[in-house]
Amino acid sequence: SMADRLAKVPMNDSLTPYYDFTVALVRLRCGHAAEAEELLNQQRGRIGSWLAIARRSVRILANHAMGNHEQALKFLENAESIAERENPQAASVAGAFWHDRMIALQLLEEARELVKR
């Protein structure tokens, strides 16, 4: 699988948080929610606010898939709090981390729609 191939790629330590996020997202999309949650439960390396939102969004989706709705709601509240603090409406889409912002907001919207049904 793609996740297995990613596991064999050599890592740069500064990219470890992105690597973990990518592998967790692939595992989630392949139906392995528990593996995604387990991988993101450990934090390796420093992460910025937008990657934190993206990671929490994957954890929301994973917990929802596993039937842990209360935990999913807690992660949703936390991710929304971080997003509100970052104030994406006031921030320019341009900038060094524009891709992190776009990914985070898209995943957060997906998680919000799923959890609040």
C-alpha positions as CSV (number, residue, x, y, z in Angstrom):
1,S,0.0,0.0,0.0
2,M,1.0,3.6,-0.2
3,A,1.4,3.8,3.5
4,D,3.8,0.9,3.4
5,R,5.9,2.6,0.7
6,L,5.9,5.8,2.6
7,A,7.3,3.9,5.7
8,K,10.4,3.0,3.7
9,V,11.2,6.6,2.6
10,P,14.2,8.1,4.5
11,M,13.2,11.1,6.6
12,N,14.6,14.5,7.3
13,D,14.0,15.2,11.0
14,S,12.5,18.6,10.3
15,L,9.9,16.9,8.0
16,T,8.9,14.2,10.5
17,P,5.7,15.9,11.5
18,Y,4.6,16.2,7.9
19,Y,5.6,12.6,7.2
20,D,3.6,11.4,10.2
21,F,0.6,13.4,9.1
22,T,0.8,12.1,5.5
23,V,1.1,8.5,6.6
24,A,-1.8,8.9,9.0
25,L,-4.0,10.5,6.4
26,V,-3.2,7.7,3.9
27,R,-4.0,5.1,6.6
28,L,-7.3,6.8,7.4
29,R,-8.3,7.0,3.8
30,C,-7.5,3.3,3.4
31,G,-9.8,2.4,6.3
32,H,-7.3,2.1,9.1
33,A,-8.6,4.7,11.5
34,A,-7.0,3.1,14.6
35,E,-3.5,3.2,12.9
36,A,-4.0,6.8,11.9
37,E,-5.0,7.8,15.5
38,E,-2.1,5.8,17.0
39,L,0.4,7.5,14.7
40,L,-0.9,11.0,15.4
41,N,-1.2,10.3,19.2
42,Q,2.6,10.6,19.3
43,Q,4.1,13.9,18.4
44,R,7.5,13.8,16.9
45,G,9.0,17.2,16.1
46,R,7.8,20.7,16.3
47,I,4.6,21.7,14.3
48,G,3.1,24.9,13.4
49,S,-0.5,25.9,14.0
50,W,-1.8,24.9,10.6
51,L,-0.2,21.5,10.7
52,A,-1.7,21.1,14.2
53,I,-5.1,21.8,12.8
54,A,-4.6,19.3,10.0
55,R,-3.4,16.6,12.4
56,R,-6.3,17.2,14.7
57,S,-8.7,17.0,11.8
58,V,-7.4,13.6,10.9
59,R,-7.8,12.6,14.5
60,I,-11.4,13.8,14.4
61,L,-12.1,11.8,11.3
62,A,-10.3,8.7,12.8
63,N,-12.1,8.9,16.1
64,H,-15.4,9.4,14.4
65,A,-14.8,6.3,12.2
66,M,-14.0,4.3,15.4
67,G,-17.2,5.4,17.1
68,N,-15.4,7.7,19.6
69,H,-17.7,10.6,19.0
70,E,-17.0,12.4,22.3
71,Q,-13.3,12.4,21.6
72,A,-13.9,13.5,18.0
73,L,-15.9,16.5,19.4
74,K,-13.1,17.4,21.8
75,F,-10.6,17.4,19.0
76,L,-13.0,19.5,16.9
77,E,-13.3,22.1,19.6
78,N,-9.6,22.2,20.0
79,A,-8.9,22.5,16.2
80,E,-11.6,25.2,15.9
81,S,-10.0,27.1,18.7
82,I,-6.6,27.1,17.1
83,A,-8.1,28.1,13.7
84,E,-9.9,31.0,15.3
85,R,-6.7,32.1,17.0
86,E,-5.0,32.0,13.6
87,N,-7.8,34.0,12.0
88,P,-7.6,32.7,8.4
89,Q,-9.9,35.4,7.1
90,A,-7.4,38.1,8.1
91,A,-4.4,36.2,6.9
92,S,-3.2,36.4,3.3
93,V,-3.3,33.2,1.4
94,A,0.2,33.9,0.2
95,G,3.1,33.2,2.5
96,A,5.5,30.4,3.4
97,F,2.8,28.1,4.8
98,W,-0.1,28.7,2.5
99,H,-0.3,25.0,1.6
100,D,-0.5,24.0,5.3
101,R,-3.4,26.5,5.8
102,M,-5.3,25.2,2.7
103,I,-4.9,21.6,3.8
104,A,-5.8,22.3,7.4
105,L,-9.0,24.3,6.5
106,Q,-10.2,21.7,4.0
107,L,-9.7,18.8,6.4
108,L,-11.3,20.8,9.3
109,E,-14.3,21.5,7.1
110,E,-14.6,17.8,6.3
111,A,-14.3,16.8,9.9
112,R,-16.8,19.5,11.0
113,E,-19.4,18.4,8.5
114,L,-19.0,14.7,9.5
115,V,-19.1,15.2,13.3
116,K,-21.9,17.7,13.4
117,R,-24.4,15.6,11.4
